[in-house]
Structures are given as C-alpha cells and as structure tokens.
Amino acid sequence: MSSKLPSTAALLRTWVSASRHRGVPVPSSSVIERRLFEALAAVRTAGIKPEDFASREEVLSVLSLLSVQLAQAREPSERVLGEAAAGFKCILTLDESSDEFNERAELLARFGFICWRHSRLLGRSAEAEEWLEKYEIAFALPSVSRECLLLRLEESGANAGKEDLLDAGPEGAFGLLAYLRQCIDLSPSLARERALAVYRLLEYQTRKWEDPLSEAAYFLGEAARAIGGASRVLGRCREAAEWFATSKQHFLAIQDEAALANLAYSELTLQVERRSYECVLARARVLAAQCLRHGLTRVAMKCEFVNAFALKEVRRISEAASHLEALREKTKRLDHPLRAFVLVTLAEIRVSEGRYPAAEVLLREADETLRRLNYPVVLAHVRGVIAEAFRDQGRLRDAATHYREAIEIYASEGVFGKLAYTRVVLAETLIAMGQHEEAELEILAALPTIEAEQMKPEAGAAVTLLRESIRRRKMDRNALRELREQLRGRA
C-alpha cells in the first residue's frame, strides 16, 4: 500500500465530516458546458460578474473549468492573460466568509499563476511582478492544493512520495517556491532544508515535463536562489555564494533578465553579510535603477534599503538617515517585512544619537508589524535593538531581558551567527551588572559556534584569550570587546 494513503484518507475523512448533512448543489454537465461557453464569450466582451450566474456554486464550477482550459495554453497569449485576469477579478468579488471549502482561494491562486505565467512570457516584467504578489497572497490562504503540496513536501523529508510530490507540474512548483520565499525569514533553517528537497525533486520531475514554455530552468533557478537566501540568513556565506552561482546558470540559460536582476539583489545582501560595504555602495543604486526598468518596484526598494544600511555601517549617518526617512515614507502602505527593516535600522541610528523617544516610536511600529506578519527572526533583531537602547540608558536589567528573548528566538530558528553575537553582547552586559559567572556561561555557550565559523586571525586570538581568562576566572574585557566587534558584521 502506498505510504501516502493514510494522509489522503485523513483528508477525505475531514472532508466527509465537514460536508455531512449538507446539500452540495452541482449543476448538470450540460448546464456547466453551456455556461462555460457563455462565460468565455462574456470574458471576451464585457467581462464576468458573479451576478451573471444563478448561484455561487455555478460561479465556482464554471470558472474552475475556465481555469483548467486556460492552464492548458502552450504558448504566450494575450487572450489567455486577459481571460485569466477577468476570472481572477470575478473570484475576488465573492464573499470570503462563505468560502467553506476554500474554492475561492484555490481559484485565485490558479488564475494568479496563469496571469503571472503569460505576463512573464510576454516580456511584461512589471505586470508579472504584480501577479506574483497577488498569487502569493492567494496561495497563503488555506486551500486543498496548498495543504496537499506542503504535506507531500513534509513527507519527502522521510523519502516518501518522491515521484508524486510535484505531480501538479509547473503550478505546483510555483506554489512551493512561493512558500519557500516566505519561509526564509520565518524559519531559515526549515526553509533551507525544504528548499534543498524542492531543488532535488525539481531536478527529478522537470526531466519528465513537456516544457514548451521553458519554465523548468526558471523554477530550478528560483529554488537554488531560495537555498542561497536561507543559507545567507543562517550565516553560511560560502554555501550561499555557491547556490547563487547555480541559480545564475539556470537564469542565464533562458536569458531571464528580470530573474537575473532579482538574483543580483540576493548577491548584494551576501556582500552585506561579508561587510563589503564599499562594494555594496558602488552597486546598490545602479541595481535599484535596473530593477525599476524591469518593473521590480519592491526589489528596487530593497536595494535602496541595502544602500542606506551600508551608509550607516560606514558611519555616513546623516546620509543613511535621509535615505531611510525617504524609504519610511515610500513603505508607509506596505505590509511587508521591508517596512520593519527600514524602521528598525532608522531606530538604531536614533539610539546612537541618544534620541530614545523617537527610537521607541519606530521600534513599537516595527514590533507590531513583525508580530502581525509572524517574522520571528526579524523580531529577535528588534529585541536586540531595544536591548541596546536600554543598555545605553543604564537600564541593564531590562537590556539583559531583551537580549535573552532574542537569544531564545535565534536558538529555536537555528540562526547561530546572530545567536553567538547576542550571547557575547549579553555577556558584556552581565559583567557590567557584576554577574560574572552568568557572563562566563554565555561565553562558553557561544564559543563552539564562534570557533566553527571562519574568522579573521584577530578574532581567533580573542577567543584564545577568553578561554584562558575563563580558566583563570578573570574575564578579559578587551578580548571580549574585540570578539564582539569581529562578530558584529556576521550578525
């Protein structure tokens, strides 16, 4: 018996239980066929409206068949793009609260994928980026196809269901990539593990695809970019660079300029991780302009943020603050982690200036945004910035509490570089509080991670001094300060 049957049976039991004693009206096949042709005609003329149908069930039935038909198109098509966009608009107007079996979410994702596919293939990068964002919002909603994909992905970790994981073809691959992009900031260690599985499975599956639209290389490139992005967040810079190089090979094979621009941004973030700030400053604004030419507005804003961050790190504070204030205004209506990054980085500047009330306002909004979006790793960074502000004000106990909250999150998410740095800063705080034994425990917990990293000679020397000072029970504060500065760029 297939190892997937228990999971499938469980899903069926859930559906049967939910639908028991409910009348589920299904139009006859002749009615559906007639209404499908009427709907297609309406799309090509005046568009579709839910009130054009006899019931919600008929809307869903007809548009489901329409989406299946449009998904079969084997070449870029203005007509298919227009019909799919009309279908998306029609489904969007349906009442979400009545979506008991998640058909609305399912169809929004289906039409969103079709629109992304054809706008991309027609060379409309800006339009494709808009449809990608709409698709990601729709795919994040509960639906049968989403849950089945993620269930199979989870099972693949136990080497089960490999042959059938991506049996939804390009649409299923697109959904998994959307999930991975969101997962990188939510849980980078899980994202890396699952992105590796997706890449291997895509390599296996795409050999069997009929691929007239040359999408296999794009999906493989995006999967490789996801692995690189998760590796970067985890501090595995060499691994990230290798996967970004693999991603570039796939995108170059199909000459996808928009995908290459997106990848260039990912490579730019790796330069930040390596503290190559002059390189970042030389590239960021040029890349932002390039992204705008391709219609990648959000990626362009990310490039502007990286540029402002690099300015802060090279102590060009007034320029950095000016750029960040401009981005704060640009992202005012953006419900995205980028908004929180802008607020937190600006708050760091205000803390360094001693403008604590202004920093508190910024951090409060960032905290609310990240809690709403559920981005724990970034939330841990916010905790660290708040701790720094408390420490500067002499509120050492409050600072230690916030550092420990950040440590707990970093440890649970496997972000070991940031975890080690935060332990060292907490140790400095504890020493200032006179809690030397607790400080030693934090350093001892951090040292294995620090020694596993590739460090500059001066950092290695600082570790040696710290080990010796712990053995002698007399902390070397200079060595601790040197180590903190060396780790800071990795955090």
C-alpha positions as CSV (number, residue, x, y, z in Angstrom):
1,M,0.0,0.0,0.0
2,S,1.2,3.5,-0.8
3,S,2.7,5.4,2.1
4,K,0.6,8.4,1.1
5,L,-2.7,6.6,1.6
6,P,-3.1,7.3,5.3
7,S,-2.6,11.1,4.7
8,T,-5.0,11.1,1.8
9,A,-7.6,9.1,3.8
10,A,-7.3,11.5,6.6
11,L,-8.0,14.4,4.3
12,L,-11.0,12.6,2.9
13,R,-12.4,11.9,6.4
14,T,-12.1,15.6,7.2
15,W,-14.0,16.5,4.0
16,V,-16.7,13.9,4.6
17,S,-17.1,15.1,8.2
18,A,-17.3,18.7,7.2
19,S,-19.8,18.1,4.4
20,R,-22.1,15.6,6.2
21,H,-25.8,16.6,6.2
22,R,-25.1,19.5,3.8
23,G,-26.6,19.8,0.4
24,V,-23.9,20.5,-2.2
25,P,-25.7,21.6,-5.3
26,V,-23.9,20.6,-8.5
27,P,-25.1,21.8,-11.9
28,S,-25.6,19.2,-14.6
29,S,-22.8,18.7,-17.1
30,S,-24.9,20.2,-19.9
31,V,-25.6,23.3,-17.9
32,I,-21.9,23.7,-16.9
33,E,-20.8,23.3,-20.5
34,R,-23.3,25.8,-21.7
35,R,-22.4,28.3,-19.0
36,L,-18.7,27.8,-19.7
37,F,-19.1,28.9,-23.3
38,E,-21.3,31.8,-22.2
39,A,-18.6,32.8,-19.6
40,L,-15.9,32.7,-22.3
41,A,-17.9,34.9,-24.5
42,A,-18.5,37.3,-21.7
43,V,-14.8,37.5,-20.9
44,R,-14.0,38.4,-24.5
45,T,-16.6,41.1,-24.5
46,A,-17.8,42.7,-21.3
47,G,-16.2,40.5,-18.6
48,I,-17.7,38.3,-15.9
49,K,-19.6,39.3,-12.8
50,P,-20.9,37.0,-10.1
51,E,-24.4,38.3,-10.6
52,D,-24.3,36.9,-14.1
53,F,-24.7,33.4,-12.6
54,A,-27.5,31.6,-10.9
55,S,-25.6,30.8,-7.7
56,R,-22.2,30.9,-6.1
57,E,-21.8,27.2,-6.8
58,E,-22.3,27.9,-10.5
59,V,-19.7,30.7,-10.5
60,L,-17.2,28.3,-8.9
61,S,-18.0,25.4,-11.2
62,V,-17.8,27.5,-14.4
63,L,-14.7,29.4,-13.5
64,S,-12.9,26.2,-12.3
65,L,-13.4,24.8,-15.8
66,L,-12.3,28.0,-17.4
67,S,-9.1,28.0,-15.3
68,V,-8.4,24.4,-16.4
69,Q,-8.8,25.3,-20.0
70,L,-6.6,28.4,-19.8
71,A,-3.9,26.4,-17.9
72,Q,-3.5,24.2,-21.0
73,A,-2.3,27.0,-23.2
74,R,1.2,26.1,-24.6
75,E,2.4,29.5,-25.8
76,P,2.3,33.1,-24.6
77,S,-1.1,34.6,-25.2
78,E,-2.7,38.0,-24.8
79,R,-6.1,36.3,-24.9
80,V,-5.3,33.8,-22.2
81,L,-3.9,36.6,-20.0
82,G,-7.0,38.8,-20.4
83,E,-9.4,35.9,-19.7
84,A,-7.4,34.8,-16.6
85,A,-7.3,38.3,-15.3
86,A,-11.1,38.6,-15.7
87,G,-11.6,35.3,-13.9
88,F,-9.3,36.5,-11.0
89,K,-11.3,39.7,-10.7
90,C,-14.6,37.9,-10.7
91,I,-13.5,35.4,-8.0
92,L,-12.1,38.3,-5.9
93,T,-15.5,39.8,-5.6
94,L,-17.0,36.6,-4.0
95,D,-17.7,36.8,-0.3
96,E,-14.7,35.3,1.5
97,S,-16.7,34.4,4.6
98,S,-18.8,31.9,2.6
99,D,-15.7,30.0,1.3
100,E,-16.3,26.9,3.4
101,F,-14.2,24.6,1.2
102,N,-11.6,27.2,0.2
103,E,-12.6,27.1,-3.5
104,R,-12.2,30.8,-3.7
105,A,-8.6,30.7,-2.5
106,E,-7.9,27.8,-4.9
107,L,-9.2,29.6,-7.9
108,L,-7.5,32.9,-7.0
109,A,-4.2,31.1,-6.9
110,R,-4.9,29.3,-10.2
111,F,-5.8,32.4,-12.1
112,G,-2.9,34.3,-10.5
113,F,-0.5,31.7,-11.7
114,I,-1.8,31.8,-15.2
115,C,-1.6,35.6,-15.3
116,W,2.0,35.5,-13.9
117,R,3.0,32.9,-16.5
118,H,1.7,34.7,-19.5
119,S,2.7,38.3,-18.5
120,R,6.2,37.0,-17.8
121,L,6.4,35.1,-21.2
122,L,5.1,38.2,-22.9
123,G,8.0,40.2,-21.5
124,R,5.9,42.3,-19.1
125,S,8.1,42.1,-16.0
126,A,6.2,44.8,-14.0
127,E,2.9,43.1,-14.7
128,A,4.4,39.7,-13.8
129,E,5.7,41.1,-10.5
130,E,2.3,42.4,-9.6
131,W,0.7,39.0,-10.4
132,L,3.4,37.2,-8.4
133,E,2.4,39.3,-5.3
134,K,-1.3,38.6,-5.9
135,Y,-0.6,34.9,-6.3
136,E,1.5,34.8,-3.0
137,I,-1.4,36.4,-1.1
138,A,-3.9,33.9,-2.5
139,F,-1.6,30.9,-2.0
140,A,-1.0,31.9,1.6
141,L,-4.8,31.3,2.2
142,P,-5.9,27.8,3.3
143,S,-6.7,25.5,0.3
144,V,-6.7,21.8,-0.5
145,S,-4.0,22.1,-3.1
146,R,-1.7,24.1,-0.8
147,E,-2.2,21.7,2.1
148,C,-1.5,18.7,-0.2
149,L,1.6,20.3,-1.6
150,L,3.0,21.1,1.9
151,L,2.0,17.6,3.2
152,R,3.9,15.9,0.4
153,L,6.9,18.2,0.9
154,E,6.9,17.3,4.6
155,E,6.7,13.6,3.6
156,S,9.6,14.0,1.2
157,G,11.9,14.6,4.2
158,A,11.3,10.9,5.1
159,N,11.9,9.9,1.4
160,A,8.2,9.2,0.9
161,G,6.2,10.2,-2.2
162,K,9.2,11.5,-4.2
163,E,7.7,10.5,-7.6
164,D,4.4,12.3,-7.0
165,L,5.5,15.3,-4.9
166,L,5.2,17.7,-7.8
167,D,2.5,15.9,-9.8
168,A,0.8,19.3,-10.2
169,G,3.6,20.3,-12.6
170,P,4.7,23.9,-13.1
171,E,1.8,25.2,-11.0
172,G,2.7,23.0,-8.0
173,A,6.4,24.0,-8.4
174,F,5.3,27.7,-8.4
175,G,3.4,27.2,-5.2
176,L,6.2,25.5,-3.4
177,L,8.6,28.4,-4.4
178,A,6.1,30.9,-3.1
179,Y,6.1,29.0,0.2
180,L,9.9,28.9,0.4
181,R,10.3,32.6,-0.2
182,Q,8.0,33.3,2.8
183,C,9.7,30.6,4.9
184,I,13.2,32.1,4.6
185,D,12.5,34.9,7.1
186,L,10.1,32.9,9.2
187,S,12.3,29.9,9.8
188,P,15.5,29.9,7.7
189,S,16.8,26.5,8.9
190,L,13.5,24.9,7.8
191,A,13.5,26.9,4.6
192,R,17.0,25.7,3.7
193,E,16.1,22.0,4.4
194,R,12.9,22.2,2.4
195,A,14.4,24.2,-0.5
196,L,17.1,21.6,-0.9
197,A,14.3,18.9,-1.1
198,V,12.4,21.0,-3.6
199,Y,15.5,21.5,-5.8
200,R,16.3,17.8,-5.9
201,L,12.7,17.0,-6.7
202,L,12.5,19.6,-9.4
203,E,15.7,18.1,-11.0
204,Y,13.9,14.8,-11.0
205,Q,10.5,16.0,-12.1
206,T,11.4,18.5,-14.8
207,R,13.1,15.8,-16.8
208,K,9.7,14.4,-17.4
209,W,7.9,17.7,-18.1
210,E,6.7,18.7,-21.5
211,D,8.2,22.2,-21.2
212,P,7.3,24.3,-24.3
213,L,7.3,27.4,-22.1
214,S,10.9,26.8,-20.9
215,E,9.8,27.1,-17.2
216,A,12.0,24.3,-15.8
217,A,15.1,26.4,-15.8
218,Y,13.3,29.3,-14.1
219,F,11.9,27.1,-11.3
220,L,15.3,25.4,-10.7
221,G,16.9,28.9,-10.6
222,E,14.4,30.1,-8.1
223,A,14.8,27.0,-5.9
224,A,18.6,27.5,-5.9
225,R,18.2,31.2,-5.0
226,A,15.9,30.2,-2.1
227,I,18.6,27.8,-0.8
228,G,21.2,30.6,-1.1
229,G,18.9,33.1,0.7
230,A,18.3,30.7,3.6
231,S,22.0,29.8,3.8
232,R,22.9,33.5,4.0
233,V,20.4,34.2,6.8
234,L,22.0,31.3,8.7
235,G,25.4,32.8,8.2
236,R,26.6,30.1,5.7
237,C,28.1,32.6,3.3
238,R,30.2,30.2,1.2
239,E,27.3,27.9,0.7
240,A,25.0,30.8,-0.2
241,A,27.5,32.0,-2.9
242,E,27.7,28.5,-4.4
243,W,23.9,28.3,-4.7
244,F,23.6,31.8,-6.1
245,A,26.1,30.8,-8.8
246,T,23.9,27.7,-9.6
247,S,20.9,30.0,-9.8
248,K,22.6,32.3,-12.2
249,Q,23.5,29.4,-14.5
250,H,19.8,28.4,-14.8
251,F,18.6,32.0,-15.4
252,L,21.4,32.7,-18.0
253,A,20.3,29.5,-19.9
254,I,16.9,31.2,-20.6
255,Q,18.2,34.8,-20.6
256,D,15.7,35.9,-18.0
257,E,16.7,39.5,-17.3
258,A,14.1,40.1,-14.5
259,A,15.2,36.9,-12.7
260,L,18.8,37.9,-13.0
261,A,18.1,41.3,-11.5
262,N,16.3,39.6,-8.6
263,L,19.3,37.3,-8.1
264,A,21.7,40.3,-8.2
265,Y,19.8,41.7,-5.2
266,S,20.3,38.4,-3.4
267,E,24.0,38.6,-4.2
268,L,24.1,42.2,-2.9
269,T,22.7,41.0,0.5
270,L,25.6,38.5,0.7
271,Q,28.1,41.4,0.3
272,V,26.4,43.0,3.3
273,E,26.8,39.8,5.2
274,R,30.5,39.9,4.4
275,R,30.8,43.5,5.4
276,S,31.9,44.6,1.9
277,Y,30.1,47.9,2.3
278,E,32.1,49.9,-0.4
279,C,31.2,47.2,-2.9
280,V,27.5,47.5,-1.8
281,L,27.6,51.3,-2.2
282,A,29.1,51.0,-5.6
283,R,26.4,48.6,-6.8
284,A,23.1,49.2,-4.9
285,R,21.7,52.3,-6.5
286,V,22.7,51.1,-10.0
287,L,20.9,47.8,-9.3
288,A,17.8,49.7,-8.0
289,A,17.6,51.6,-11.3
290,Q,18.0,48.3,-13.2
291,C,15.2,46.7,-11.2
292,L,12.9,49.7,-11.9
293,R,13.5,49.2,-15.6
294,H,12.2,45.7,-15.2
295,G,9.2,46.8,-13.1
296,L,10.6,45.2,-9.9
297,T,9.5,48.0,-7.7
298,R,9.7,46.2,-4.4
299,V,13.2,44.8,-5.2
300,A,14.3,48.3,-6.1
301,M,13.2,49.5,-2.7
302,K,15.1,46.6,-1.1
303,C,18.2,47.8,-3.0
304,E,17.7,51.3,-1.7
305,F,17.4,49.9,1.8
306,V,20.7,47.9,1.5
307,N,22.3,51.1,0.2
308,A,21.1,53.0,3.3
309,F,22.2,50.2,5.6
310,A,25.7,50.3,4.1
311,L,25.9,54.1,4.6
312,K,25.1,53.6,8.3
313,E,27.8,50.9,8.6
314,V,30.5,53.2,7.1
315,R,29.4,56.0,9.5
316,R,27.8,58.2,6.9
317,I,25.0,58.6,9.4
318,S,23.2,61.7,8.1
319,E,23.0,60.3,4.5
320,A,21.8,56.9,5.8
321,A,19.1,58.6,8.0
322,S,18.0,60.7,5.0
323,H,17.6,57.7,2.7
324,L,15.8,55.7,5.5
325,E,13.3,58.6,6.1
326,A,12.5,58.6,2.4
327,L,12.0,54.8,2.5
328,R,9.9,55.1,5.6
329,E,7.5,57.3,3.5
330,K,7.6,55.0,0.5
331,T,6.8,51.9,2.5
332,K,4.0,53.6,4.6
333,R,1.3,51.5,2.9
334,L,3.5,48.4,2.5
335,D,2.5,45.5,4.8
336,H,5.8,43.7,4.3
337,P,9.0,42.9,6.4
338,L,10.8,45.5,4.4
339,R,8.8,48.2,6.3
340,A,10.0,46.8,9.6
341,F,13.7,46.6,8.4
342,V,13.5,50.3,7.5
343,L,12.0,51.2,10.9
344,V,14.5,49.2,12.9
345,T,17.6,50.5,11.1
346,L,16.4,54.1,11.5
347,A,15.7,53.3,15.2
348,E,19.3,52.1,15.5
349,I,20.5,55.5,14.3
350,R,18.2,57.3,16.7
351,V,19.6,55.2,19.6
352,S,23.1,56.1,18.6
353,E,22.1,59.8,18.6
354,G,20.5,59.4,22.1
355,R,17.1,60.2,20.7
356,Y,15.4,57.4,22.6
357,P,11.7,58.6,22.4
358,A,12.0,58.7,18.6
359,A,13.6,55.3,18.5
360,E,10.9,53.9,20.8
361,V,8.1,55.0,18.4
362,L,9.9,53.4,15.4
363,L,10.6,50.1,17.3
364,R,7.0,49.9,18.5
365,E,5.6,50.1,15.0
366,A,8.3,47.6,13.8
367,D,7.3,45.2,16.6
368,E,3.6,45.4,15.7
369,T,4.3,44.8,12.0
370,L,6.5,41.8,12.7
371,R,4.1,40.2,15.1
372,R,1.2,40.6,12.6
373,L,3.3,39.1,9.8
374,N,4.9,36.5,12.1
375,Y,8.6,37.0,11.3
376,P,10.4,35.8,14.4
377,V,14.0,36.2,13.2
378,V,13.5,39.9,12.4
379,L,11.6,40.2,15.7
380,A,14.6,38.9,17.5
381,H,16.7,41.7,15.9
382,V,14.2,44.2,17.1
383,R,14.7,42.8,20.6
384,G,18.4,43.3,20.3
385,V,18.0,47.0,19.2
386,I,15.7,47.6,22.2
387,A,18.2,46.0,24.5
388,E,21.0,48.2,23.1
389,A,18.8,51.3,23.8
390,F,18.2,50.1,27.4
391,R,21.9,49.4,27.9
392,D,22.9,52.9,26.6
393,Q,20.4,54.4,29.2
394,G,21.9,52.3,32.0
395,R,18.8,50.1,32.2
396,L,21.0,46.9,32.3
397,R,18.4,44.5,33.7
398,D,15.9,45.4,31.0
399,A,18.6,45.1,28.4
400,A,19.6,41.6,29.6
401,T,15.9,40.6,29.5
402,H,15.6,41.6,25.8
403,Y,18.9,40.1,24.8
404,R,17.7,36.8,26.3
405,E,14.4,37.0,24.4
406,A,16.5,37.5,21.2
407,I,18.7,34.5,22.1
408,E,15.7,32.2,22.6
409,I,14.4,33.1,19.2
410,Y,17.7,32.7,17.4
411,A,18.4,29.4,19.1
412,S,14.9,28.0,18.1
413,E,15.4,29.1,14.5
414,G,19.0,27.9,14.1
415,V,20.4,31.3,13.3
416,F,23.7,30.5,15.0
417,G,25.8,33.5,13.9
418,K,23.4,36.0,15.4
419,L,22.9,33.8,18.4
420,A,26.7,33.8,19.2
421,Y,26.9,37.6,18.7
422,T,24.0,38.2,21.0
423,R,25.4,35.9,23.7
424,V,28.7,37.9,23.6
425,V,26.8,41.2,24.0
426,L,24.7,39.8,26.8
427,A,27.9,38.6,28.5
428,E,29.3,42.2,28.4
429,T,26.0,43.5,29.9
430,L,26.1,40.9,32.7
431,I,29.7,41.8,33.5
432,A,28.6,45.4,33.8
433,M,25.9,44.2,36.2
434,G,28.5,42.3,38.3
435,Q,27.2,38.9,37.2
436,H,30.5,37.4,36.2
437,E,29.5,33.7,36.5
438,E,26.4,34.2,34.3
439,A,28.6,36.0,31.8
440,E,31.1,33.1,31.6
441,L,28.2,30.7,30.9
442,E,27.0,32.8,28.0
443,I,30.6,33.0,26.5
444,L,31.0,29.2,27.0
445,A,27.7,28.6,25.2
446,A,28.8,30.9,22.3
447,L,32.4,29.7,21.8
448,P,31.7,26.4,19.9
449,T,29.7,28.3,17.3
450,I,32.3,31.1,17.1
451,E,35.2,28.6,16.6
452,A,33.2,26.7,13.9
453,E,33.0,29.9,11.9
454,Q,35.8,31.1,9.5
455,M,37.2,34.0,11.5
456,K,39.9,36.6,11.0
457,P,43.2,35.9,13.0
458,E,42.4,38.7,15.5
459,A,39.0,37.0,16.3
460,G,40.7,33.7,16.9
461,A,43.3,35.4,19.2
462,A,40.4,36.9,21.1
463,V,38.8,33.5,21.6
464,T,42.1,32.1,22.9
465,L,42.4,34.9,25.4
466,L,38.8,34.4,26.5
467,R,39.2,30.7,27.1
468,E,42.3,31.4,29.1
469,S,40.6,34.2,31.1
470,I,37.6,31.9,31.9
471,R,40.0,29.2,33.1
472,R,41.7,31.7,35.4
473,R,38.2,33.1,36.4
474,K,39.2,36.6,35.5
475,M,37.4,38.0,32.4
476,D,39.5,39.8,29.8
477,R,37.2,42.6,28.8
478,N,39.4,43.8,25.9
479,A,39.3,40.3,24.3
480,L,35.5,40.2,24.8
481,R,35.2,43.6,23.1
482,E,37.4,42.6,20.2
483,L,35.4,39.4,19.7
484,R,32.1,41.3,19.7
485,E,33.4,43.7,17.0
486,Q,34.5,40.8,14.8
487,L,31.2,39.0,15.2
488,R,29.2,42.2,14.6
489,G,29.4,42.0,10.8
490,R,28.3,38.4,10.8
491,A,25.3,39.3,12.9
